[in-house]
Amino acid sequence: MPEAFIIDAVRTPVGRKKGALAAMHAADLGAHVISALMQRTRIDPDAIDDVIYGCCDTIGPQAGNIARTCALVAGLPDHVPGVTIDRQCGSAQQAVHFAAQAVMSGTQDFVIAGGVQHMNQIPISAAMVAGQTYGVPDPFSTSPGWTARFGTQEVGQFRAADMIAERWQITREDMEQFAYESHHRAVAATDAGLFTREMAPIAGLATDETPRRDTSLEKMAALKPLREGGRITAGVSSQNADGAAALLIASERATRAHNLTPRARIHHISVRGDDPIWMLTAPIEATRRALQKSGLTIQDIDLFECNEAFASVTLAWMKDLGIDRDRVNVNGGAIALGHPLGATGARIMTTLLHELERRQLRYGLQTMCEGGGQANVTLIERL
């Protein structure tokens, strides 16, 4: 079977709430990493077959097919198309999957895959409530088919994160310790310059704004739960943020023709669904299935990235699969680094690739929970 390769990967620093990127247009944010990717790889822009970008809440500046807008703002030729996809939090990871599938099918040779999200301007779930203007309260409750299958119970990420903590017997203290460690790892990585190579500074910002140097277990313990009687607080949740990331995915034929040296091979791609009410549990079975299909085991994987939407999600995933904490989110996760929804999948993969190279390791596995009860899994092999 033809293979797909990662030629390069780049991301912006992640901007915090009311931070350095708050006033930037989403198209300029997403275009920045495309421009950086083209500069780094020196690929002829005419050779790009498509731009596939993830983005959620595609209204306002993120509407109108933001992938195409980003490509044009980045200066790519008019003939280079773009398409925006929404698999919720896994959108950018799915963009990489679609790019890899296009390359492996032989129909395309160079695809830019990534994502962009500007959560300062367009808040999380803005699209979920946009229908209220037209008399539709939410995407689910007015569907007879949905209520026949799932009833009228709450469909919410905070509820799901609390249910996971209860089922897997994860205490608030467990989650706060995990969150504290995420910040500690991210700060250590930043201070050691581990993110420098993967970043394209923008708007005077050269490092992530989101890691909290002054956080403590005492401060986390003082926070109120997001739901009455729940265990989840803002301190153990991913941060709303602004950011973009992009990867250049290429065919073997193209790498030879353009004399390129791939940095990694896409070893496996898959996606799996689970109960949409539980919403955030899909990475567990998705990871199990991906390993089975790829012929690899937990022991074969050198580094893992499981998106820290909530601490309970990653802790339950680790607990259920028996994965050692020392190999998971080694430079911090979304609790510390932020979760610009439509971009996070590409941001994580960029970081994973660079860390595999730094440590001279072979296999990395990435997964993340997604709205609707889904999870993508990508296995990459460093070359």
ABEGO torsion letter per residue (X at the ends): XBBBBBABBBBBBBBBBGBAAAABBAAAAAAAAAAAAAAAAGBBAAABABBBBBBBGBBEAABGGAAAAAAAAAGBBAABBBBBBBAEAAAAAAAAAAAAAAAAAGABABBBBEBBBBAAABBBGAAAAAAAAAGBABAAAABAAAAAAAEABBBBAAAAAAAAAAAAGBBAAAAAAAAAAAAAAAAAAAAAGAAAAABBBBGGBABBAABBAABBAAAAAABBBABBGBABBAAABBBBBBEBBBBBBBBAAAAAAAGBBBABBBABBBBBBBBAAAGAAAAAAAAAAAAAAAGBBAAABABBBBBBABAAAAAAAAAAAGBBAAABGAAEBAAAAEBBAAAAAAAAAAAAAAAAAAAGBABBBBBBBBBGGBBBBBBBBBX
